[in-house]
Amino acid sequence: MIDTLAGSLGLNSYDPGFWMPLLCFTVFLGVSVAGAILDGVDLGVGMLMPFAQPEQRDRMFTFLGPWRDMNVFWIFLGCAILLSAFPKAWAYVSSVLYLPLMLLAAGALLRGVSYEFRLRALAGGRTVFAAAFALGSLMTAFGQGLVLGRIAVNFGTEPGSELFAVFIAFCTVAAFILLGAAWLLMRVEDDLQLQARGWVRRAARLTAAGVVAVSVALGMVNGGVFFKWTESARMPVVLTYWFALLVMFVIIELVVRKVQRARILIWLPFILTVLIVMSVLAGLVFSVFPFFVLDELTIWESVTGLGTTRVLVAAFAFFLVVLPLVTLWYYRDMLGKERKARDVLFMKRMD
């Protein structure tokens, strides 16, 4: 398949003009997936702040503390890779998605500022900065949802397309809430866990509606995507994909219904939510590949020249070794249970 694709471009699979843009695209996808999951937890917990009690809100901020700076890193790294490696795609995307991208950037800035100010604020001002953090999280999630919705309708500007993008934005907000709530469900064991159970159930249903809506729009608006899905050789894979998504949503519903009697499986909703997010992104890439912008720009048409791409590939050789190790070290405690004061052993001072 790789040789066929390279041949259709007038290249061979060993030509740097073929594999270097493909490597850059793979790195961009990896950063996008990491941002959707790791920063998605941050967004989800942030948007749930207004629905928590003040004591619970303080705990939720404490949960986010160790990974706060790293979570913001993914969005800006993804934009930097897109701008440097695929400038033509960046020019196109930034022109048709100007408002969603500005909303995303403003939300990320508001999240960072409000979190830092809350750490230094007096008790009376913390509520204000907590609300600002929740608003920034909502803006960032909604902006990402608008981007996804506009991609699904192939950047259409009709009123119906705009309304559909808004609906997908709300579903994306629900997906991030599902991710954050499932993470809380796994980490805590008290009344906050019971609240997280309700959040998971409500968010999962709207997330499922969004997954169906994006898929239907992709197939209806883009004839090439529909043909790719319904081709006889790919049909079993597509049907298996849909069945797996359905099973994952059903299992999440079943586990959260029995959360008090299924503590051994309490981690399962979070793992399945991560798999759902990865599956949706993989399905989107499968649908539009080899295009970066569907029917407009392929991955190879999005680069301006091999000189810049060579420099980026050399940087990625170091990047692909160091970043996974740093990420594993930085997030090493992310899946653990909440650590309470009584669980921490302090060494007694020896006189």
VOBA-362133 format. One line per 2 residues: for each residue x, y, z of C-alpha. Coordinates in pm, 1 decimal, padded with zeros to 6 digits. Example, Ala and Ser with C-alpha at 12.3 -4.5 7.8 and 13.67 -1.06 7.14 Angstrom:
01230.0/-00450.0/00780.0  01367.0/-00106.0/00714.0
END
This chain:
00000.0/00000.0/00000.0  00285.4/00238.4/00083.5
00452.8/00167.4/-00250.3  00124.6/00228.1/-00433.1
00075.2/00558.7/-00254.8  00430.7/00667.0/-00326.5
00390.6/00567.5/-00690.8  00075.4/00777.8/-00724.0
00285.8/01077.5/-00620.1  00559.0/00998.2/-00871.1
00797.0/00890.8/-00592.1  00917.6/00572.3/-00431.4
00886.5/00478.6/-00064.6  01260.3/00538.1/-00006.2
01256.4/00890.2/-00147.2  01310.1/01155.2/00127.3
01040.3/01361.8/-00041.4  00793.5/01085.9/00045.0
00885.8/00957.7/00389.7  01002.0/01279.8/00556.8
00663.3/01459.6/00529.3  00498.2/01133.0/00635.5
00721.6/01115.7/00944.3  00640.2/01477.5/01033.4
00270.2/01401.2/00996.0  00305.7/01096.9/01223.2
00476.4/01307.1/01490.7  00201.6/01569.5/01460.0
-00062.4/01299.9/01508.6  00120.4/01162.3/01811.4
00131.2/01507.1/01973.0  -00237.3/01560.2/01888.2
-00336.3/01232.2/02053.8  -00125.3/01309.7/02361.5
-00283.2/01653.9/02386.3  -00636.7/01521.5/02341.5
-00591.8/01270.1/02624.0  -00352.1/01432.9/02871.7
-00473.7/01789.3/02831.7  -00826.3/01650.8/02786.7
-00822.9/01528.2/03146.7  -00723.4/01879.6/03255.5
-01003.1/02033.0/03047.7  -01262.6/01789.1/03175.6
-01178.7/01838.3/03542.7  -01163.4/02215.0/03489.6
-01511.4/02228.3/03337.4  -01649.5/02025.0/03628.7
-01523.6/02275.9/03888.7  -01849.9/02478.5/03905.4
-02047.2/02162.5/03987.6  -01826.8/02059.9/04280.3
-01836.3/02169.8/04642.6  -01563.6/02416.2/04757.0
-01371.2/02142.0/04941.0  -01397.3/01913.1/04640.9
-01287.0/02195.4/04413.5  -00968.6/02240.4/04616.0
-00894.2/01869.8/04582.6  -00955.2/01881.7/04207.7
-00709.4/02168.4/04169.1  -00459.2/01967.0/04371.4
-00505.7/01671.9/04135.8  -00417.4/01887.7/03835.1
-00116.8/02055.7/03994.6  00162.0/01809.0/03903.4
00072.4/01811.5/03531.4  -00062.8/02163.6/03481.2
00234.0/02311.4/03292.0  00290.4/02001.1/03080.7
-00075.8/01988.5/02976.8  -00059.5/02335.8/02819.2
00256.4/02231.5/02634.4  00077.7/01991.8/02396.5
-00142.9/02250.6/02225.8  00143.0/02487.1/02151.0
00373.2/02205.6/02040.3  00110.7/02077.8/01796.2
00062.9/02426.8/01650.2  00440.2/02470.9/01621.3
00480.1/02142.5/01430.3  00189.4/02226.3/01201.0
00324.6/02575.1/01128.9  00685.1/02466.9/01066.8
00635.6/02134.0/00889.0  00314.9/02205.2/00694.6
00298.3/02582.3/00635.6  00054.4/02554.5/00343.7
-00188.0/02352.4/00555.1  -00143.6/02601.3/00840.2
-00222.1/02891.9/00605.6  -00539.2/02722.4/00485.3
-00656.0/02604.5/00826.9  -00583.9/02933.8/01002.6
-00782.9/03122.7/00739.0  -01098.3/02907.1/00752.9
-01077.3/02829.9/01126.1  -00969.8/03169.3/01251.9
-01239.7/03213.5/01517.3  -01220.1/02858.0/01661.6
-00841.4/02882.6/01685.0  -00862.0/03224.2/01853.5
-01117.3/03084.5/02099.1  -00887.4/02791.1/02170.4
-00585.3/03016.9/02224.0  -00776.6/03260.0/02446.3
-00906.9/02971.6/02654.7  -00558.7/02825.6/02699.4
-00426.3/03166.0/02807.6  -00713.2/03219.9/03052.5
-00661.7/02873.2/03202.1  -00293.0/02932.2/03264.4
-00333.2/03279.9/03411.3  -00629.9/03192.9/03634.4
-00460.2/02880.6/03771.2  -00145.2/03069.8/03868.4
-00340.5/03361.6/04015.2  -00556.4/03126.7/04219.8
-00246.9/02980.7/04384.3  -00152.2/03328.3/04506.8
-00497.3/03471.1/04577.1  -00657.6/03523.6/04915.3
-00940.5/03290.2/05014.1  -01207.9/03530.5/04886.6
-01054.2/03560.0/04542.3  -01002.9/03191.7/04477.1
-01365.0/03141.1/04375.4  -01328.7/03403.4/04102.3
-01013.9/03247.0/03960.8  -01166.5/02897.9/03984.4
-01458.4/03022.9/03772.1  -01212.9/03178.0/03526.5
-01025.1/02848.3/03503.7  -01350.8/02665.5/03429.8
-01441.5/02924.2/03164.5  -01099.1/02894.3/03003.9
-01134.6/02515.6/02996.0  -01477.6/02549.0/02833.7
-01345.9/02791.9/02572.1  -01055.5/02561.8/02484.0
-01275.6/02252.8/02458.5  -01543.5/02436.1/02261.2
-01281.9/02573.3/02019.8  -01146.1/02224.8/01955.7
-01500.9/02100.8/01899.3  -01566.1/02373.6/01643.2
-01250.3/02268.5/01458.5  -01367.2/01905.7/01454.0
-01716.3/02004.0/01340.2  -01585.8/02221.6/01058.1
-01355.8/01941.3/00940.0  -01648.5/01696.5/00939.9
-01848.0/01918.0/00700.9  -01540.5/01990.1/00489.3
-01526.3/02355.2/00603.6  -01871.3/02431.9/00465.3
-02006.2/02780.3/00540.7  -02379.9/02714.2/00499.0
-02599.1/02791.3/00804.0  -02666.2/02420.6/00853.6
-02295.9/02345.1/00853.7  -02230.7/02615.5/01111.3
-02505.0/02483.9/01339.2  -02370.7/02131.8/01302.0
-02022.7/02251.1/01402.9  -02172.2/02410.8/01715.7
-02347.4/02083.1/01802.3  -02020.8/01891.0/01761.2
-01850.4/02151.0/01980.6  -02097.6/02073.4/02261.4
-02038.0/01700.0/02209.5  -01661.9/01759.3/02226.4
-01710.2/01944.7/02554.3  -01899.7/01637.2/02677.5
-01614.9/01410.1/02560.3  -01359.0/01604.1/02762.9
-01592.3/01606.0/03063.4  -01625.6/01228.7/03023.9
-01247.4/01197.0/03020.8  -01203.9/01413.7/03329.5
-01493.4/01254.9/03520.5  -01373.4/00900.8/03443.3
-01028.0/01000.3/03570.2  -01177.7/01132.3/03895.2
-01390.0/00818.2/03926.8  -01072.5/00611.9/03917.6
-00875.4/00826.7/04163.6  -01116.8/00897.7/04452.4
-01335.4/00684.9/04678.2  -01584.8/00913.0/04856.4
-01871.3/01148.7/04772.7  -01667.9/01297.0/04488.9
-01661.8/00953.1/04328.5  -02041.6/00934.5/04348.7
-02066.9/01271.0/04174.4  -01816.4/01159.4/03913.8
-02036.5/00859.2/03840.6  -02325.3/01088.6/03746.5
-02098.1/01309.5/03538.7  -01966.0/01007.0/03349.2
-02312.2/00875.2/03267.8  -02446.4/01206.2/03137.4
-02134.2/01295.7/02941.3  -02102.5/00950.7/02782.3
-02443.5/00977.4/02614.7  -02373.5/01314.0/02452.1
-02026.3/01195.3/02352.9  -02177.6/00893.7/02177.6
-02418.1/01121.8/01990.7  -02125.1/01333.6/01876.4
-01928.2/01032.6/01751.2  -02225.9/00919.9/01542.3
-02289.7/01272.8/01411.7  -01928.6/01329.1/01302.0
-01921.1/00994.5/01122.1  -02251.2/01055.4/00942.5
-02141.9/01403.2/00833.6  -01806.6/01277.6/00704.2
-01978.1/01013.4/00493.9  -02261.3/01233.0/00363.5
-02060.1/01544.4/00279.8  -01758.8/01367.2/00128.2
-01830.9/01105.3/-00137.9  -01471.7/00981.3/-00135.0
-01490.4/00909.9/00237.7  -01816.7/00718.7/00197.4
-01665.1/00512.5/-00083.8  -01359.0/00435.1/00129.2
-01581.3/00311.4/00413.4  -01807.7/00097.5/00194.8
-01539.9/-00064.2/-00021.2  -01579.2/-00440.4/00010.6
-01225.1/-00498.1/00136.7  -01265.4/-00238.7/00413.8
-01627.1/-00298.6/00512.3  -01550.8/-00570.5/00774.4
-01295.2/-00342.3/00940.1  -01540.3/-00050.1/00947.4
-01819.5/-00264.7/01093.6  -01583.5/-00404.0/01357.1
-01476.8/-00049.1/01439.5  -01836.6/00060.6/01494.8
-01920.6/-00247.0/01699.3  -01616.4/-00190.9/01921.6
-01717.7/00171.3/01985.3  -02069.8/00060.9/02077.9
-01938.9/-00205.0/02316.9  -01707.3/00044.7/02487.5
-01989.7/00291.4/02550.9  -02212.2/00013.5/02684.4
-01941.2/-00113.4/02920.8  -01886.3/00238.6/03055.6
-02257.9/00265.1/03131.6  -02264.1/-00074.1/03303.0
-01957.4/-00008.6/03517.9  -02072.0/00330.3/03645.5
-02411.5/00185.4/03736.1  -02235.5/-00066.7/03961.9
-01955.2/00159.9/04079.1  -01999.5/00078.2/04447.5
-01992.8/-00295.8/04386.7  -01729.1/-00306.5/04113.2
-01431.5/-00131.2/04268.1  -01192.3/-00367.6/04096.3
-01314.5/-00235.2/03759.1  -01328.3/00131.3/03855.4
-01035.3/00210.1/03623.8  -01217.9/00064.5/03321.9
-01428.6/00372.0/03223.1  -01115.0/00586.0/03199.5
-00926.4/00329.0/02991.8  -01225.6/00286.4/02759.7
-01270.3/00662.3/02726.1  -00905.8/00693.8/02624.1
-00959.9/00418.3/02367.3  -01270.6/00593.6/02236.1
-01081.8/00921.2/02190.5  -00797.0/00741.6/02014.4
-01042.2/00546.5/01796.1  -01227.1/00861.2/01687.3
-00901.2/01034.6/01594.5  -00780.7/00721.8/01413.0
-01109.8/00701.7/01223.6  -01081.9/01065.4/01122.2
-00726.4/01018.0/00994.4  -00827.5/00700.5/00809.1
-01114.2/00887.9/00644.2  -00915.9/01186.3/00514.5
-00571.7/01028.1/00448.3  -00363.6/01107.0/00240.4
-00514.9/01456.3/00252.1  -00420.6/01706.0/00520.3
-00710.7/01925.0/00409.9  -00969.1/01702.3/00244.1
-00980.5/01743.7/-00135.5  -00749.9/02046.9/-00110.9
-00402.6/01960.3/00015.4  -00230.3/01627.2/00061.4
00039.6/01580.3/00323.6  00307.9/01618.6/00057.6
00149.6/01927.0/-00098.3  00142.1/02096.3/00244.4
00520.6/02124.5/00274.4  00711.5/02407.0/00106.0
01046.3/02235.5/00054.3  01268.2/01954.5/00174.4
01527.2/02185.5/00332.9  01307.5/02277.9/00628.9
01169.4/01924.5/00645.9  01521.8/01779.3/00675.3
01595.3/02006.3/00971.6  01269.8/01902.3/01137.9
01336.2/01532.3/01079.9  01679.1/01568.9/01238.7
01517.1/01738.6/01538.2  01251.0/01467.5/01560.0
01521.1/01200.2/01580.5  01610.4/01348.4/01919.5
01253.0/01448.2/01996.5  01109.4/01097.2/01951.5
01354.8/00954.4/02203.8  01341.8/01223.7/02471.2
00974.6/01330.8/02471.8  00824.3/00985.7/02544.9
01067.4/00938.1/02834.5  00991.5/01284.7/02973.9
00618.2/01222.0/02935.0  00632.8/00887.5/03115.0
00832.2/01040.9/03399.0  00613.4/01349.8/03424.8
00282.3/01158.8/03426.4  00406.9/00856.7/03621.3
00157.4/00908.2/03906.9  -00137.5/01012.6/03695.3
-00324.6/00682.7/03726.2  -00268.7/00635.0/04098.4
-00521.2/00679.2/04377.6  -00552.7/01010.7/04562.0
-00280.8/01048.2/04822.4  -00414.0/01170.7/05155.0
-00221.8/01308.3/05450.3  -00256.0/00986.3/05646.5
-00099.0/00792.6/05358.3  00219.7/00998.7/05358.2
00498.5/00890.5/05588.8  00698.2/01174.6/05739.2
01039.1/01109.7/05883.0  01073.2/01212.5/06244.6
01344.5/01457.8/06320.0  01635.0/01293.8/06495.3
01797.3/01509.7/06757.8
END
